[in-house]
């Protein structure tokens, strides 16, 4: 891990534990064994750290989504794979999910608009999957938008409770949540 990654990891941990507003650059510096002023050789500001964390999270989610759905045209399988990627990301990146949900209010422009645009793109990806299933007659929902939000909320919730050493393996949770997502969109197994 290089110095910038170490600083980012420390900021993520502190933003999770203390909150963005309560965390100072001196806190971040102390966590990585640097004085606050030396930290500015590696990062421009606390805001840039937060924006970097939140932007990287959304870029990673979008990349995982596109990779998950790239190899099939079947609406059921595409939603299953997208949900699995979404849940797996949230199981593995709990701190990023927590900070991403709680600290959106702390972002200032232009960072806020960038992160919100990425979030809108990500939601649109799920909405398009649900719409494709409705169009194909394999999903049955009253509102495509509401169904896509429900699937997204399902996955995001995993970050609040999932632990690697818990009762269920990651693969078990991922599979079961993909089944839940298909039920949410009214897919009926033949």
N, C-alpha and C positions, 0 to 999 in steps of 0.2 A: 504494500500500500504506500503510495507516494504521499508527500506532505499535504497536498491539496485534498486527497481522499481522506486522510486522517483528520484534517480540519473539518471537512464536510460531515464525517461520521460523528465527530464530537459535537458539532452544532446540531445535528439531527437528534442525538441523545438528549442534549440540553433543551432543545425546543420541545421535545416530547415530555420531559420531566418537569421543566419549569415554565414552559410557554415561551413564545417568541419575545413578547414584551419584557418579560422578567430576565431574559438572558442577555448578558452584555458581551461585548467583544473580549473584555478581560476574562470573563468566565470561560469563553471558548479558548482563549489563549492559555489559560491555566490548565484546561483539560488536555491540551496537547503539549504542555511544557514550554510555552512561549509567552513573552510579555505582549500585552495588547498591541503596542506600536509595531512590533516585529510581525504580527499577524497580517498587517496591512501590506506586507510584501507579497503575500500569497492570495489575499482576498480584498476586494474593494470595499465591501461593507457587509454588515449583518443582513441587510435586505437582499444583497446579491446571493448570499448563502441560501437564504430561504427560497428565493426565486429559482436558484439552481436546483435545489432539492425537489421543489414542486414541478418544475419543468421536466427534469430528468424522469421523475415518476410517470408523468403523463406520456412522455415520449416512449418510455419502456412499455407501458401498458398498450399503447397503440401498435408498437412493433410486435408485441406478443400476440395481439389480436389478429393482425394481418397474417402473421406466420401460421396461426392456428387455423384460419379459414381458407388459406391459399390452395389447398390440395383437394378440395371437394366443392361441388356445386349443390349438393343436397342440403336443403334448408334445415332439416332436423340435425344433421351431422355438423353443419356449420355453427348452429346455435350451441350445440353440445360442446364443440371444441373451443368456441369463444368463451363460453362460461367456464370451462375447465381452466383455460389460460388466465382468466380473470380471478378465479378463486385461488389458483396456485400462486399468482403474484401476491395477492393479499395475505395468504398464509406465510409467505416467505419474507414479506416486506411490511411487517406490522407497523414499524415506527413511521415509515414514509406515508402509509395510509392514514395513520393518526394525525400526523402533522398536516398532511394534505387536506384533511377534512376540517381540522380545527383552525388552522392558521390562514385560510384563504382571506379572511378579513384583515390580516396583517400585511398583505401584499399591497404595494403602491404601483401606480402606472409607471411604465408600460407593462410591468411584470404581471399585474393582475389581469389585464386584458389578454395577454399571451396565454396564461394558464387557463383562464375561462374559455378561450377559443379551443384549446386542446381538449378540455373537458367536454365541450360541446361536440367536437369531432368524435370523441370516444363514445358518447351517448348516441350520436347519430349512427355509428357503426352497429350498435346493438338494435337500434330502432329499424335500420334497414334489414337486419337479419330477421327480425320478427315480422316485418312487412312482407318479406319474401316468402316466409312460411304461410302467412295469411293468404297471399296471392296464390300460392300453390295449393291452398286448401288443406294444409296439414296443421296449421295453428288456428286457434279460434279464440280471439280476444275482443273485448269491447273497445279497448283503446290500445293501439300499438305503442304509443308513447308511454302510457302508464305501465304496460307490460315490460317495456325495456327498462324503465326506472326500477321496477321490482326486481328484475334479474340483476341489475347493477347493485342494488342495495343488498341483495342476498350475498354477493361476493364480498362487498366491502365490510359486511358484518363479521366475516371470518377473522379479520385482523384484530377484532376486539377480544376474541376468546380462544383462538387456535394456539396451541403450543406443540412443538415438535415431540415432546415427551408425554403428550396427553394420551387419552384413551384411544383415539382414532388416528390412523396414519394419514398423512397428507393425501395419498392416493385415494383412500376411502372417502375422505371429505370431498375431494375434487369430484369423484364419480357421483356421490350422492347429491351434491349440489347441482350437477348437470342434470340429474333426474328431476330435481325440484324445479329447475328452470323450464324444463320441457312441460312439466305439469302446469306451471304458471301460465304458459302460453297456450294451454288447452290442447296439447298434442296427445293424441290417443294412440297407444301402441296397437298395432294390428293383431 
